[in-house]
Amino acid sequence: MATTRGQIYLYGELHCDEEIMQMQLALWRKHYHDEKLRYLFHEHCYCTTAFLNIWMRSASDDVLEMLYETALAPDFPYVKDFYQAIKKDCPETVFCGTTPVYPPIGEKYVQYLEATNKKGSDEYFLVQELLEKGKKLYKKYGGEWDDGYRETNMVKNFIREFEKLNGESVMGIYGYMHISAVYFGEEPSLGYQLKKRYGEAVHFKDLSGMQSQEQLITICN
């Protein structure tokens, strides 16, 4: 088991549900202000959250508008409101994405790294690696969709980003099946694997109402 003492607060969701997103926002405000958490893990890819972090430091909404059209569910206007509320109320938030990189946003981020003289950096090589793994998943880019492959990479990415933090606690927002099921596809789920690795440091709450807290705990015993 890893030696980190950071806590992991995982919240299950139905994607793009406005009421649930308001619950998530309230939870993040509480963790941020009362417990001084700063790292918000999300079911987005590394490059999407990297752009979100750039936008958090920007005086304009240009980057958010780009993401909203390409990676953040443009059919749901309150999704943009969610991120704007975080920027306003929790300005030191750092987003961390863990899903395989979606090629269009990954290629945009590679271009950004090149334009800012970061070609050849550790981050540049990491993004190239994540982008190649993403291309193996998305059919439009020559891959074959596989839930188990996606879950395996999401777990690896979560562990890599979490263990960089040297004991910092984090909050994570994921589709409820990623934290409430034992398996996702043919691989153990994110929540199950994190519970097995970090034990009592992992806390579950399903905001979707699809699973009870008792069920979430039971699957990891």
N, C-alpha and C positions, 0 to 999 in steps of 0.2 A: 504494500500500500504506500502511496506517496506520502511524504512527510509534511506537505503543506498543511497549515492550520486554517487556511481560508475556507469560508463557508460557500456553498453553492445553493442558491434558491431558484428552483426550477418551477416555472408556471406554464401549464398547458393551456392552449387556446384553440378556438376555431378561427382560422385565418380571416382577417379583415372583418371581424364582427365588431361593430362600433361600440356596443356596450362593454364587451370584454376589453377592448383597447382602453376604454376609460378606467376600467379596473386596473389594468396594467400600469397606466400612467399614475394612478394613485399609489400603487405599490412601489413604483420606482421612486416617486417623490419621498415616500416614507423611508425606503432603504437609503436613499441619497442624503436626505437631511438628518434623519435620526441616527443612522448607523454609519454614515460617511462612505457608503459604497460609491464607486465611480465607474465600474466596468459593467456594461450592459451587453450580455451575449444575446444574439438574435439568430433566428433561422433565415439568415441572408448569407451571401458569400463574402469572403474576405474583402473583395474589391468594392462591393457595395458599401460595406461599413467603413472602409478606408475613405471613400468619397464622403460619407456622412461625417466623418471626423474632420475632413477638410472644410466642409460646410459649417461645422460647429465653430470654426475659427474665422469664418468669413463674415464680412459685413453685408453681403448680398445673399439672395436665395437662388442664384444661378445654378449652383451645383445641385441643390435640392430639386429644382425644377427639372434638371436633366435626369436625375434619378427617378423622380416621380413618373416621368414618361417612359423610362426604360426598365426600371427594376422594382418599383414600389406600388404596384397595383393602381394605375391611373383611373380605373373605373370607380375608385372609392376616395372621394375628396378628403374625407376625415383622416385618411392615412397621413397625408401631408400635415394636417393639423396636429396629429399626434407628435410628429417629430418637431414641429415648431414649438409646441408646448414644452417639450423636453429642453430645447435650446434656451427657452425663456426662463424656465423654472429650475433647471438642473444644468447649468452651462458648462460644468466640468465633466460631463458625461463622456465616456469613451466607449464607442460601439465596437463590438467584436463579432465578426461573422464566421460561421463554421461550416456552411454547406459547400459542396463543390462549386467552383467558380463558373458562373454563366458566361460563355465566351464573349458576347458583345460588351458586357460591362468589364470583363477581364481585359479585353483588348484596349478598351478606353483607358483603363488604369495603367497598362503597360506604356501606352503613349504618354500619359501624364508623367510616369517615372522617367521616361526618356527625355521629355521636354524639361524636366527639372534636374537634369544631370545626375540621375540616380541609376542609370544603366550600369549593370555590374555590381550593384549593391546586394547585400544579403536579401533585402526585401524584393528586389527585382528577380532574383533567382527563385525565391519562394513563390512569387506570383506566377512565374513561368511554369513551375511545377504544378501549382494548383490549377492553372488554366489547362494544362495538358490532361489532368485528371477530369476536369469538367467536360472537356471535349469527348471523353470516353463515355460520358453519361447522356448527353443531349443528342437526340437523333438528328436534329437539324444540322449538327456539326460533325456528323460521322460516327456518333456513339450509339449505344443501345441502353435504354433506360433500365436501371436495375435498382430497386429500392434497397436491397442489401448493400450494394456497392456504395450507394449514397450514404446510408447509415454508417457504414464502416468509416468512410472518410470524414463524416461529420463528427464522429467520436474522436478520431485522431486529431482533427483540427481543434476541437474543444480542449482536449488535454494539452496540446502544444501551447495554445494561447493562455490557458489557465495557469499552467506551470511556469510561464514566463513571469507571472505576477508576484511570485515569492511571498505567498501567504495572504494576498488581498482577497477579500470576499467578493462574490459576483452574483448578479441576478441573470437568469436566462429565460427567454421567451421562445417556446417551441410549440408546434402542433401537438395536441394532447396525446396522440398515439406515440410520439417519440419519447414521452416520459411515463406513459401509463401502461404500455404494452411490454411484454417480455421480449417479443421479437418484432422487428420491422423489416418486411421482406423476409429473407432467410437469415438475418443476422440479429444478435441481441440488440435491443433498442438503446438509444442514447442514455435514457434515464437508468436503465438496468445496469449498463456498463459503468456509468459514473458512480452509481450506488455501490457496486461491487468494488470499485477502485478506491473510493474515498469514504465509504461507510457513513458514519453519523454526520459527516460534514455536508451531506446532500439532503436537501429538504424539498419535498414535492407539494405542489398544490395545483389541482386541475381547475381552471376557471371556466372550462366549457360545460361542466356539469355532467360530463360523460362518464367520469370515473370518480369514485369516492376516495378520500384520503386513506382510508383503511386498505382499499384495494391497491393503491400505489405503494404503500408500505409492504403489503403482503407479498407482492411479486418479487421483492428483493430479499426476502428472508429464506 
